[in-house]
Amino acid sequence: MTGRFAILLALLLLGTSVAGVAAPAAGDEFFIVSSIDVAHGRIILKRPTEVTVALRVTERTDYRDEQGKPLRLADLRAGDTAYIRFARDAAGGPTALQVRLGPMTVEELQRRYLKSGG
């Protein structure tokens, strides 16, 4: 099994019995939290393809749990899965606008990664 396929399969299995979770917003991307650097205002994330991304966070970054309730950066943990909207700052680096915890559901997995070629 390739690493990417294994991660997608694991996400599929994790998301099969999720109820009461808000749907992902348009324009966000799915990540797995690798580490949090509160002191330097940075989150290190992994895409399902295992590509690592470092996102800057600011006092304006909005954090939400699966039900949409407010969180703080310090509430995030390695291994959390999140939908993140971000923009490029003036220097071209990615800055998180919103971080919303949530699992990858079967429907979302299919919509984002298993698009049928026609």
MOTATA-V468498 format. One record per backbone hydrogen bond with DSSP energy under -1.0 kcal/mol. CO is the residue of the C=O (numbers start at 1). NH is the residue of the N-H. Records with the same first field share a line. If there is no record, write none. Layout:
CO=NH + NH
This chain:
2=6
3=7
4=8
5=9
6=10
7=11
8=12
9=13
10=14
11=15
25=28
29=84
31=82
32=46
33=79
35=44
37=42
41=57
42=37
43=55
44=34 + 35
45=53
46=32
47=50
51=47
53=45
55=43
56=96
58=61
62=99
63=71
64=101
65=68
66=22
69=65
72=75
73=76
77=80
80=33
81=102
82=31
83=100
84=29
85=97 + 98
87=95
89=92
93=89
94=56
95=87
97=62
98=85
99=64
100=83
105=109
106=110
107=111
108=112
109=113
